[in-house]
Amino acid sequence: MMLLQLSVAQAAEESASLPLSFEPKASFEARPFGIAACVNDEPIACDEVQRAAVELKVAFQEALNLLIEQKLLEADFKKKGGKISDMHVEAQVETMAKEHFNGNRELMRQVLRQQGQSLYGLKQELRKSMVTNALQSGQMPSRFTVSPKDITAYYEAHAADFREEARYCLKQSGFKANEAVDVPREIGIAVPNATETLTKEAYLERLLAEKTPLSDIQKKLDTFHTEAIWYRASELDPKLVRVLEQLSDGSQTAYLHIGDVWVTSVLVEKKRGHLKPLADVQGTIEERLLVGSAQERHRAYLQRLRERASIVIF
């Protein structure tokens, strides 16, 4: 269910990479009384795990891992005196109703029912998400110290991330290779004014052999034309890019066979690829390093909660 997936996704993303320190002792069917695990004597039902697995589209064990960590977070939140009021949850539901359903709560209920959910279930998921976010805010300060040395090292190690791709502004024209055209028969045929049908591809070969100017060839063959369009190098055929790299602005390529068409391109303007200066991407690098630091701190925090908890897997 999309709405619930959005509310759970933040907790799932942080917990997915942290390995469990235990293994299940029995299959799903053999777990007593439908209980998958107990965390500090609080049970997690198998059907709750199954529901989370379906909604998050993950394996049963991964969903169980998420729910165990959710229990640990909620218990720590409660221990620290944290509380999420019903009014706070209701305000979030109202915000979602306005953003996604134009404020129509009945329509919201209908959509939830179609997805096999309920407004009550949504509120429960929102409450869990708020607890997780509140704890993460306490455990992961918004700023950490990132040294210039670390920023420079990251820039050098991930240079490909900060490379500006070459771009080309092109006007193109051409024709499909299998198009047919009636053309005059070659000189030497006895019948005057006689014509024959050739593919445009074959006719192009004849015109090139006769050293016909490119502008005249275009008049005889081209069936499509484009206005000036900017393309990234990765969007163009590699052989066209190789030709464009050798041309100056305003130049025109010969006809190239690309896919099922023959095309000639006028290079209106070219912007070469380059590595962005460190000064231009320093903020982006710092943000990446800060996020990585925060995630590492949160993983360590979760690990400490695990070590202090009583966790039994059935």
N, C-alpha and C positions, 0 to 999 in steps of 0.2 A: 504494500500500500504506500503510495508515493508520499503522502503527508507524514506518515509515521516513519518512513525510511529517512526522510529529511531530518526528523528530530532525533533519530538514533545514530545517524551516520557519523557525527563528530566523535562520539564515544567509541564507535566501532573502528574508526580509522586509527585511533591512538592505541587500541588494545590488540589489533590484529597481529602485529609483529612481535608481541611479547610471548615467548613460549611458556606453556604450562609446565609446572614442576611435578605433575602427577599424571597418571594414566587411568582411564576408566577401568573399573574392575568387573563390569558385566555389560552385556549387550543392552540395547534400548529396551527390548521386550522383557528382560529379566530383572530390571530395576524394581525394587520393592515399592508397592503402593504408588507407582507412577512418579517416584521421586528420582531426579537425575543427580542431585548433589545437595549437600547441606553446607552452608557457610556460617560459621559461628552459631550452629544449631538452627539456622533459618533455612527452610527447604526451598529448593528450586524444582518446580514440577516439570516432568518430561514434556507435557503439552505446551508449557510456556516456552521451553527451549525450541520445540518443533515450530511453534508459531514465529518465534524470532528468526529461525533459520529460513522459513519460507519468505517472510517479509524482507529480510536482508539478503536473500539469495546466497546463503553461505551454508557450509556443511554443519551438521548437528553439533559436532565437537567445537567448532569455531563459535557457534551461537552460545553454547554452554560456557565457553571461556568468557565471552562478552558479559553474560548475565552474572557470572561469579564476580567479575570485576565491578559490575554495577552494584552488587550487594556490598562489596568492600567499600566502595566510594560512598554509598548511602549511609553505611554504618559510621564511617569516619566523619561524614558531614553532620550526622546527628550527634555524635560524641562531642564535636566542636561547637555545639549549640546552634547549628544551622537549621533553618526552617523555611520551607516554601509554602506560602499561604495559598488557600483556595482562591482568594481574590487575584493573586498573581497569575495562577494558572488560567483562571477565567479570562483575564486580560489578554493572555497570549492566544487563547482560542478565538476571542473576538477579533484580534488583529489578523489571524489567519482567515477568518470568515470574510473580513473586509477585503483582504488582498486577493483571495482566490475565488470568492463566491459573491462579491459585491455586497457583502453584509447579510446575505440570505442564509440564516442558520439552518432552515429546513432543507434547503438544497444541499448544504454541507452534510447534514445527517443522511440524506438520500445517497450521496456519493460514497460516504463511509459504509453504508449498508451494502451497496453494490460491490464494495471491495471486501465484504465480510468483516467489517469492523464496526465500531460504535463510537459515539461521542465520549463515552466514559473511557474506553480504551485509549482514545487519543489524548485525553487529559492525563491518564497514567503515564503515557510515553513522554508527554511534555514535562511532567513533573520530574521524571528520571533524567531527562535531558538538562533541565535547569540545575539539578543537583550536580550533575557531572560538570557542567560549565562553571558553576560557582566554585567547585573544588579546584578545577583547573585554573581558574583565575587566581586563586590563592596560592597554588603551587607553581604557577608559571608566570612570574612578573613580566610585564610587557617589554622591559628593556634589560639587556645584559651587556656586558662590556665586550666589544669586538675590536680587536687591535687592528691597526693598519696593516701589520704584517700578515694577519690571518686573511684580510680582505685581498691583499695582493696575491697570496698563495692560492686562494680560491679562483681568482681571476685567471691566473696562469694555468691552473689545472683544468678549468672549464672554458677555455677560450672559445670553443665551438658554440657555446651557448650565447656568446655575445658578438658573433660575427653577423654583420649586416649582409644579407644576400644581394647579389647583383640583380638589377632590374632594368628592363628594356621597354621603351615605348615604341610600339610598332603599328604601322599601317600595312595590312596584308591583303593580298588578292590571289586568286588561283582557280583551280577547277578539280573536279573529281577525276581520278585516273581512268575510270571506265566510261566516262561520258563520250558520246560519239559526235562527229561533226562531218558535214559534207565539204570536201575541199577540191580545188582544181586538180585534175590529173597532172602528173609530172610532164614536163616538156619532152616531146618525142613521141607522144601518143598521136596516132593518125586522126582521131576524131576531135574536131575543134570544140572548145568550150565544154568538154566532158568533165564530169566530177566523179569522185569516189568517196566512200564513207570510211573514215578512219577513227580510231579512238583518239581522243585529244592527246593522250600520252605519245602515241606514234606520230601524230602531227607535230608535236613539240620537238621530237627528235629531228624531223625533217627541217623545221624552221631553224633550229639551232645549227644544223649542218649547212644551211644556206646563209648562215650568219645574219639572220634577220634581227634587227634591233629589238631590244627587250620591250620597248614601249609598243611596237607593232605586234609583237607576240601577245602581249596582254590584251590588245584590242580584239585579236582573233580568238583567244582562248578563254579568257577569264570569265567566270560566271558568278563569283562572289567577291565582295570587297568589304573591308572593315575600316571603321574610323580609328583614330589613334587610341590604342589601349595599352596600359601598363601591365607587364607580366614579370613575375619573379622568374629567376633562372630555372628553378625547380619545376615551373609550370610549362616549360618549353622543351621540345625535343633536343637532346644533347648535341646532335649534329648542327642544329640551327644555332644553338648557343656558341658552339665553336666558331661558326662563321661570323656571328655578330661580334665576338670578341676581337676580331681582326678588322672590323669596320669602324669608321668614324661616323658621327652624327650626320644624318642626311643621305647616307649611302643606301644602296639597295642590293639585296642578295640576288643571286641567280635563282632559278626555280629549284626547289628541293622537294624530294618525294618524302612526305611525312604521313604515315598512316595510309589512308586511302585517297589522299589529295596531293596535288602538286601546288606548291605555294611559293610566292615571292614576297619578301618583306622589305619595307622601307624603314630603316632605323631612324626614328624621329629623335630619340634621345637615349643615352645610355648612362646608368649610374653603376659604377663598379662596386663589387663587394668589398667590404673592409671590416676590420676588427674595431668595434666601438671603443673609444678611449675609456680608460679605467674611471676617470672622473664622471663620465656619463652613466656608468652602471654601478657605481659604488653603493648607492642606496639599495638597489636590487640585491646585490651580494650581501650587504649587511642584513637585510630582511631575511634572506635565506638562512644565513648563519644563526640569526636569532631564533627562527622557527625550529631549526635543528636542535639548538640548545634547549629550548622549551620542551620539545618532544622527549629529549633524553632525560631531562629532569622529571617529566611526568612518568616515564617508564620506570625510573628509579623509585619514584614515590609509590607506584603500584606494586613494585616488587617488595618494598618494605611492608606494605599492607598485607601482602600474601604471607610473608614470613611470620607475621604476628598473628595471623588468623588460623582458625581451625577449619580446614576444608576437607570434606569427605566426598569422594566420588563413588556412586553406586554402580 
